[in-house]
Amino acid sequence: MDIELYTSLKKNKSSFFNDLYDLMNNQIFKDFYNKYFLNWSDINTTLMYFKTFETLEFMFYSRYNRKIKKNEIIFLLNKIFKNKFTRKIAIDKFNLYKITCDKYINFNNLVNN
């Protein structure tokens, strides 16, 4: 293996493990992790919420040129995931996202309809 590549990989892993250490020692994250990461289904669902949250933040800022407020994003997440039609779209979009690995979930047809 090339020495530069090895050094780069080693540095990236060290950075990752340092970040992991910091995250796992953050009490808020630890409480969240212990509450919502109980099995693979929970983990997958939580990751879907993370990516949907991130996507909504991005889309909201793109459209309104301001950061979305807590009550607004909670309202939108509730509307998406409590309605069986929009929940199915969100799940389908997340499953597609897992295949494409784009930065954000593509919700354009959900927002424009």
VMD Tcl script that builds the backbone (N, CA, C; Angstrom):
set m [mol new atoms 339]
animate dup $m
set s [atomselect $m all]
$s set {name element resname resid chain x y z} {
  {N N MET 1 A 0.852 -1.179 0.000}
  {CA C MET 1 A 0.000 0.000 0.000}
  {C C MET 1 A 0.895 1.239 0.000}
  {N N ASP 2 A 0.493 2.231 -0.745}
  {CA C ASP 2 A 1.203 3.498 -0.817}
  {C C ASP 2 A 1.237 4.143 0.572}
  {N N ILE 3 A 2.384 4.675 0.981}
  {CA C ILE 3 A 2.537 5.254 2.322}
  {C C ILE 3 A 1.640 6.469 2.531}
  {N N GLU 4 A 1.448 7.267 1.471}
  {CA C GLU 4 A 0.561 8.436 1.589}
  {C C GLU 4 A -0.888 8.006 1.797}
  {N N LEU 5 A -1.305 6.985 1.061}
  {CA C LEU 5 A -2.659 6.465 1.219}
  {C C LEU 5 A -2.844 5.894 2.621}
  {N N TYR 6 A -1.870 5.134 3.107}
  {CA C TYR 6 A -1.933 4.561 4.442}
  {C C TYR 6 A -2.036 5.669 5.491}
  {N N THR 7 A -1.209 6.696 5.359}
  {CA C THR 7 A -1.232 7.820 6.308}
  {C C THR 7 A -2.580 8.520 6.275}
  {N N SER 8 A -3.106 8.720 5.077}
  {CA C SER 8 A -4.414 9.368 4.935}
  {C C SER 8 A -5.518 8.529 5.570}
  {N N LEU 9 A -5.522 7.221 5.311}
  {CA C LEU 9 A -6.535 6.338 5.907}
  {C C LEU 9 A -6.422 6.319 7.423}
  {N N LYS 10 A -5.200 6.262 7.910}
  {CA C LYS 10 A -4.976 6.241 9.353}
  {C C LYS 10 A -5.476 7.540 9.991}
  {N N LYS 11 A -5.205 8.671 9.355}
  {CA C LYS 11 A -5.648 9.967 9.867}
  {C C LYS 11 A -7.169 10.042 9.878}
  {N N ASN 12 A -7.813 9.593 8.784}
  {CA C ASN 12 A -9.275 9.627 8.715}
  {C C ASN 12 A -9.906 8.739 9.773}
  {N N LYS 13 A -9.351 7.564 9.999}
  {CA C LYS 13 A -9.888 6.668 11.030}
  {C C LYS 13 A -9.704 7.276 12.406}
  {N N SER 14 A -8.557 7.889 12.633}
  {CA C SER 14 A -8.323 8.530 13.927}
  {C C SER 14 A -9.321 9.649 14.149}
  {N N SER 15 A -9.554 10.426 13.120}
  {CA C SER 15 A -10.523 11.509 13.220}
  {C C SER 15 A -11.913 10.953 13.508}
  {N N PHE 16 A -12.287 9.894 12.792}
  {CA C PHE 16 A -13.585 9.264 13.010}
  {C C PHE 16 A -13.709 8.767 14.446}
  {N N PHE 17 A -12.688 8.076 14.925}
  {CA C PHE 17 A -12.767 7.518 16.279}
  {C C PHE 17 A -12.726 8.607 17.343}
  {N N ASN 18 A -12.047 9.687 17.075}
  {CA C ASN 18 A -12.090 10.829 17.993}
  {C C ASN 18 A -13.491 11.417 18.035}
  {N N ASP 19 A -14.104 11.580 16.866}
  {CA C ASP 19 A -15.477 12.083 16.813}
  {C C ASP 19 A -16.438 11.119 17.506}
  {N N LEU 20 A -16.231 9.832 17.260}
  {CA C LEU 20 A -17.066 8.813 17.901}
  {C C LEU 20 A -16.928 8.879 19.422}
  {N N TYR 21 A -15.715 9.007 19.883}
  {CA C TYR 21 A -15.470 9.108 21.324}
  {C C TYR 21 A -16.219 10.316 21.905}
  {N N ASP 22 A -16.084 11.458 21.244}
  {CA C ASP 22 A -16.756 12.669 21.724}
  {C C ASP 22 A -18.272 12.493 21.731}
  {N N LEU 23 A -18.791 11.913 20.656}
  {CA C LEU 23 A -20.226 11.696 20.550}
  {C C LEU 23 A -20.733 10.749 21.637}
  {N N MET 24 A -20.037 9.644 21.831}
  {CA C MET 24 A -20.474 8.659 22.811}
  {C C MET 24 A -20.306 9.143 24.253}
  {N N ASN 25 A -19.565 10.211 24.429}
  {CA C ASN 25 A -19.418 10.793 25.762}
  {C C ASN 25 A -20.272 12.039 25.960}
  {N N ASN 26 A -21.109 12.307 24.990}
  {CA C ASN 26 A -22.063 13.403 25.102}
  {C C ASN 26 A -23.340 12.834 25.722}
  {N N GLN 27 A -23.714 13.327 26.880}
  {CA C GLN 27 A -24.835 12.737 27.615}
  {C C GLN 27 A -26.148 12.837 26.854}
  {N N ILE 28 A -26.374 13.924 26.148}
  {CA C ILE 28 A -27.613 14.058 25.368}
  {C C ILE 28 A -27.665 12.979 24.294}
  {N N PHE 29 A -26.546 12.790 23.583}
  {CA C PHE 29 A -26.528 11.746 22.562}
  {C C PHE 29 A -26.672 10.365 23.189}
  {N N LYS 30 A -25.970 10.142 24.285}
  {CA C LYS 30 A -26.037 8.837 24.948}
  {C C LYS 30 A -27.471 8.488 25.357}
  {N N ASP 31 A -28.170 9.460 25.912}
  {CA C ASP 31 A -29.569 9.237 26.298}
  {C C ASP 31 A -30.424 8.929 25.066}
  {N N PHE 32 A -30.214 9.688 23.995}
  {CA C PHE 32 A -30.938 9.465 22.748}
  {C C PHE 32 A -30.630 8.073 22.208}
  {N N TYR 33 A -29.368 7.739 22.174}
  {CA C TYR 33 A -28.911 6.445 21.671}
  {C C TYR 33 A -29.535 5.295 22.477}
  {N N ASN 34 A -29.499 5.396 23.765}
  {CA C ASN 34 A -30.048 4.338 24.631}
  {C C ASN 34 A -31.572 4.230 24.529}
  {N N LYS 35 A -32.218 5.314 24.159}
  {CA C LYS 35 A -33.672 5.338 24.061}
  {C C LYS 35 A -34.171 4.868 22.686}
  {N N TYR 36 A -33.442 5.216 21.607}
  {CA C TYR 36 A -33.966 4.995 20.258}
  {C C TYR 36 A -33.166 4.030 19.387}
  {N N PHE 37 A -32.015 3.567 19.829}
  {CA C PHE 37 A -31.220 2.639 19.036}
  {C C PHE 37 A -31.267 1.242 19.665}
  {N N LEU 38 A -32.461 0.697 19.779}
  {CA C LEU 38 A -32.648 -0.568 20.485}
  {C C LEU 38 A -32.506 -1.786 19.587}
  {N N ASN 39 A -32.876 -1.656 18.310}
  {CA C ASN 39 A -32.767 -2.765 17.364}
  {C C ASN 39 A -32.609 -2.171 15.962}
  {N N TRP 40 A -32.378 -3.042 14.962}
  {CA C TRP 40 A -32.104 -2.545 13.610}
  {C C TRP 40 A -33.270 -1.790 13.021}
  {N N SER 41 A -34.462 -2.184 13.322}
  {CA C SER 41 A -35.633 -1.464 12.821}
  {C C SER 41 A -35.670 -0.046 13.391}
  {N N ASP 42 A -35.434 0.081 14.693}
  {CA C ASP 42 A -35.384 1.400 15.330}
  {C C ASP 42 A -34.265 2.254 14.737}
  {N N ILE 43 A -33.117 1.633 14.526}
  {CA C ILE 43 A -31.962 2.360 13.988}
  {C C ILE 43 A -32.277 2.869 12.583}
  {N N ASN 44 A -32.842 2.017 11.750}
  {CA C ASN 44 A -33.199 2.407 10.383}
  {C C ASN 44 A -34.226 3.539 10.394}
  {N N THR 45 A -35.231 3.415 11.244}
  {CA C THR 45 A -36.259 4.449 11.344}
  {C C THR 45 A -35.662 5.769 11.822}
  {N N THR 46 A -34.803 5.696 12.816}
  {CA C THR 46 A -34.166 6.909 13.334}
  {C C THR 46 A -33.304 7.572 12.273}
  {N N LEU 47 A -32.570 6.770 11.511}
  {CA C LEU 47 A -31.763 7.335 10.429}
  {C C LEU 47 A -32.648 7.982 9.361}
  {N N MET 48 A -33.816 7.398 9.104}
  {CA C MET 48 A -34.750 8.008 8.170}
  {C C MET 48 A -35.210 9.366 8.696}
  {N N TYR 49 A -35.498 9.444 9.994}
  {CA C TYR 49 A -35.880 10.728 10.587}
  {C C TYR 49 A -34.732 11.734 10.502}
  {N N PHE 50 A -33.504 11.291 10.750}
  {CA C PHE 50 A -32.341 12.176 10.642}
  {C C PHE 50 A -32.248 12.771 9.242}
  {N N LYS 51 A -32.310 11.897 8.231}
  {CA C LYS 51 A -32.158 12.364 6.854}
  {C C LYS 51 A -33.341 13.219 6.425}
  {N N THR 52 A -34.540 12.888 6.870}
  {CA C THR 52 A -35.711 13.712 6.551}
  {C C THR 52 A -35.575 15.077 7.209}
  {N N PHE 53 A -35.145 15.099 8.448}
  {CA C PHE 53 A -34.913 16.351 9.179}
  {C C PHE 53 A -33.909 17.214 8.413}
  {N N GLU 54 A -32.776 16.619 8.059}
  {CA C GLU 54 A -31.722 17.339 7.342}
  {C C GLU 54 A -32.226 17.871 5.999}
  {N N THR 55 A -32.991 17.054 5.298}
  {CA C THR 55 A -33.534 17.453 4.001}
  {C C THR 55 A -34.530 18.589 4.153}
  {N N LEU 56 A -35.403 18.501 5.150}
  {CA C LEU 56 A -36.371 19.574 5.386}
  {C C LEU 56 A -35.667 20.880 5.732}
  {N N GLU 57 A -34.621 20.805 6.539}
  {CA C GLU 57 A -33.841 22.007 6.852}
  {C C GLU 57 A -33.303 22.648 5.578}
  {N N PHE 58 A -32.704 21.822 4.734}
  {CA C PHE 58 A -32.125 22.309 3.488}
  {C C PHE 58 A -33.198 22.908 2.573}
  {N N MET 59 A -34.298 22.182 2.388}
  {CA C MET 59 A -35.363 22.655 1.502}
  {C C MET 59 A -36.001 23.939 2.030}
  {N N PHE 60 A -36.194 24.009 3.334}
  {CA C PHE 60 A -36.803 25.196 3.927}
  {C C PHE 60 A -35.898 26.408 3.720}
  {N N TYR 61 A -34.610 26.224 3.987}
  {CA C TYR 61 A -33.676 27.337 3.818}
  {C C TYR 61 A -33.605 27.766 2.352}
  {N N SER 62 A -33.624 26.798 1.447}
  {CA C SER 62 A -33.576 27.110 0.013}
  {C C SER 62 A -34.797 27.907 -0.429}
  {N N ARG 63 A -35.913 27.598 0.167}
  {CA C ARG 63 A -37.160 28.256 -0.242}
  {C C ARG 63 A -37.394 29.589 0.475}
  {N N TYR 64 A -37.073 29.665 1.776}
  {CA C TYR 64 A -37.416 30.854 2.563}
  {C C TYR 64 A -36.204 31.678 3.000}
  {N N ASN 65 A -35.012 31.209 2.672}
  {CA C ASN 65 A -33.774 31.921 2.984}
  {C C ASN 65 A -33.622 32.217 4.487}
  {N N ARG 66 A -34.058 31.277 5.293}
  {CA C ARG 66 A -33.863 31.367 6.739}
  {C C ARG 66 A -33.883 29.967 7.321}
  {N N LYS 67 A -33.318 29.844 8.498}
  {CA C LYS 67 A -33.300 28.553 9.184}
  {C C LYS 67 A -34.705 28.232 9.699}
  {N N ILE 68 A -35.098 26.983 9.556}
  {CA C ILE 68 A -36.408 26.551 10.026}
  {C C ILE 68 A -36.423 26.539 11.558}
  {N N LYS 69 A -37.540 26.964 12.130}
  {CA C LYS 69 A -37.678 26.979 13.592}
  {C C LYS 69 A -38.071 25.595 14.097}
  {N N LYS 70 A -37.782 25.374 15.359}
  {CA C LYS 70 A -38.062 24.073 15.974}
  {C C LYS 70 A -39.523 23.681 15.808}
  {N N ASN 71 A -40.449 24.574 16.128}
  {CA C ASN 71 A -41.875 24.239 16.040}
  {C C ASN 71 A -42.296 23.963 14.589}
  {N N GLU 72 A -41.654 24.612 13.618}
  {CA C GLU 72 A -41.984 24.390 12.217}
  {C C GLU 72 A -41.536 23.005 11.748}
  {N N ILE 73 A -40.325 22.625 12.107}
  {CA C ILE 73 A -39.835 21.320 11.650}
  {C C ILE 73 A -40.565 20.181 12.362}
  {N N ILE 74 A -40.883 20.363 13.625}
  {CA C ILE 74 A -41.656 19.339 14.341}
  {C C ILE 74 A -43.035 19.199 13.711}
  {N N PHE 75 A -43.644 20.316 13.364}
  {CA C PHE 75 A -44.943 20.298 12.686}
  {C C PHE 75 A -44.860 19.528 11.370}
  {N N LEU 76 A -43.839 19.835 10.548}
  {CA C LEU 76 A -43.687 19.167 9.254}
  {C C LEU 76 A -43.419 17.670 9.416}
  {N N LEU 77 A -42.546 17.316 10.337}
  {CA C LEU 77 A -42.261 15.891 10.569}
  {C C LEU 77 A -43.521 15.148 11.004}
  {N N ASN 78 A -44.289 15.750 11.900}
  {CA C ASN 78 A -45.552 15.143 12.332}
  {C C ASN 78 A -46.507 14.971 11.162}
  {N N LYS 79 A -46.621 16.000 10.326}
  {CA C LYS 79 A -47.520 15.930 9.166}
  {C C LYS 79 A -47.087 14.832 8.202}
  {N N ILE 80 A -45.797 14.713 7.974}
  {CA C ILE 80 A -45.293 13.707 7.040}
  {C C ILE 80 A -45.507 12.297 7.578}
  {N N PHE 81 A -45.139 12.073 8.839}
  {CA C PHE 81 A -45.098 10.700 9.342}
  {C C PHE 81 A -46.393 10.230 10.004}
  {N N LYS 82 A -47.329 11.112 10.262}
  {CA C LYS 82 A -48.605 10.674 10.833}
  {C C LYS 82 A -49.672 10.436 9.769}
  {N N ASN 83 A -49.407 10.857 8.544}
  {CA C ASN 83 A -50.325 10.643 7.433}
  {C C ASN 83 A -49.834 9.439 6.638}
  {N N LYS 84 A -50.680 8.431 6.451}
  {CA C LYS 84 A -50.203 7.197 5.822}
  {C C LYS 84 A -49.736 7.408 4.381}
  {N N PHE 85 A -50.337 8.349 3.662}
  {CA C PHE 85 A -49.930 8.612 2.285}
  {C C PHE 85 A -48.537 9.252 2.239}
  {N N THR 86 A -48.332 10.314 3.003}
  {CA C THR 86 A -47.025 10.992 2.983}
  {C C THR 86 A -45.954 10.158 3.682}
  {N N ARG 87 A -46.345 9.378 4.693}
  {CA C ARG 87 A -45.379 8.488 5.354}
  {C C ARG 87 A -44.842 7.456 4.363}
  {N N LYS 88 A -45.732 6.889 3.537}
  {CA C LYS 88 A -45.292 5.913 2.533}
  {C C LYS 88 A -44.339 6.564 1.532}
  {N N ILE 89 A -44.653 7.774 1.100}
  {CA C ILE 89 A -43.758 8.485 0.183}
  {C C ILE 89 A -42.407 8.704 0.844}
  {N N ALA 90 A -42.416 9.140 2.100}
  {CA C ALA 90 A -41.157 9.394 2.817}
  {C C ALA 90 A -40.340 8.108 2.950}
  {N N ILE 91 A -40.996 7.009 3.265}
  {CA C ILE 91 A -40.296 5.726 3.398}
  {C C ILE 91 A -39.726 5.294 2.047}
  {N N ASP 92 A -40.530 5.417 1.000}
  {CA C ASP 92 A -40.055 5.063 -0.343}
  {C C ASP 92 A -38.870 5.941 -0.748}
  {N N LYS 93 A -38.958 7.230 -0.455}
  {CA C LYS 93 A -37.864 8.155 -0.787}
  {C C LYS 93 A -36.607 7.807 0.004}
  {N N PHE 94 A -36.769 7.431 1.269}
  {CA C PHE 94 A -35.610 7.055 2.085}
  {C C PHE 94 A -34.972 5.781 1.543}
  {N N ASN 95 A -35.785 4.824 1.157}
  {CA C ASN 95 A -35.248 3.583 0.587}
  {C C ASN 95 A -34.493 3.864 -0.712}
  {N N LEU 96 A -35.015 4.763 -1.528}
  {CA C LEU 96 A -34.306 5.165 -2.747}
  {C C LEU 96 A -33.012 5.895 -2.393}
  {N N TYR 97 A -33.081 6.757 -1.394}
  {CA C TYR 97 A -31.888 7.485 -0.931}
  {C C TYR 97 A -30.786 6.504 -0.510}
  {N N LYS 98 A -31.149 5.426 0.166}
  {CA C LYS 98 A -30.151 4.453 0.618}
  {C C LYS 98 A -29.426 3.812 -0.558}
  {N N ILE 99 A -30.089 3.730 -1.700}
  {CA C ILE 99 A -29.461 3.164 -2.894}
  {C C ILE 99 A -28.587 4.204 -3.591}
  {N N THR 100 A -29.080 5.446 -3.684}
  {CA C THR 100 A -28.361 6.483 -4.440}
  {C C THR 100 A -27.292 7.179 -3.614}
  {N N CYS 101 A -27.490 7.246 -2.291}
  {CA C CYS 101 A -26.549 7.923 -1.388}
  {C C CYS 101 A -26.336 9.386 -1.740}
  {N N ASP 102 A -27.376 10.053 -2.226}
  {CA C ASP 102 A -27.293 11.498 -2.440}
  {C C ASP 102 A -27.200 12.184 -1.086}
  {N N LYS 103 A -26.836 13.457 -1.094}
  {CA C LYS 103 A -26.707 14.201 0.163}
  {C C LYS 103 A -28.070 14.329 0.851}
  {N N TYR 104 A -29.093 14.646 0.077}
  {CA C TYR 104 A -30.421 14.852 0.648}
  {C C TYR 104 A -31.414 13.903 -0.007}
  {N N ILE 105 A -32.487 13.625 0.711}
  {CA C ILE 105 A -33.586 12.847 0.150}
  {C C ILE 105 A -34.326 13.753 -0.829}
  {N N ASN 106 A -34.705 13.230 -1.980}
  {CA C ASN 106 A -35.414 14.023 -2.981}
  {C C ASN 106 A -36.910 13.992 -2.680}
  {N N PHE 107 A -37.410 15.089 -2.091}
  {CA C PHE 107 A -38.820 15.197 -1.759}
  {C C PHE 107 A -39.545 16.150 -2.702}
  {N N ASN 108 A -38.946 16.495 -3.829}
  {CA C ASN 108 A -39.538 17.494 -4.703}
  {C C ASN 108 A -40.970 17.197 -5.072}
  {N N ASN 109 A -41.283 15.968 -5.474}
  {CA C ASN 109 A -42.658 15.682 -5.861}
  {C C ASN 109 A -43.614 15.705 -4.668}
  {N N LEU 110 A -43.121 15.511 -3.465}
  {CA C LEU 110 A -43.970 15.599 -2.265}
  {C C LEU 110 A -44.305 17.060 -1.970}
  {N N VAL 111 A -43.313 17.937 -2.101}
  {CA C VAL 111 A -43.501 19.354 -1.786}
  {C C VAL 111 A -44.357 20.036 -2.852}
  {N N ASN 112 A -44.173 19.672 -4.107}
  {CA C ASN 112 A -44.855 20.342 -5.200}
  {C C ASN 112 A -46.266 19.856 -5.424}
  {N N ASN 113 A -46.677 18.758 -4.806}
  {CA C ASN 113 A -48.033 18.247 -4.998}
  {C C ASN 113 A -48.984 18.851 -4.007}
}
mol reanalyze $m
mol bondsrecalc $m
mol representation Tube
mol addrep $m
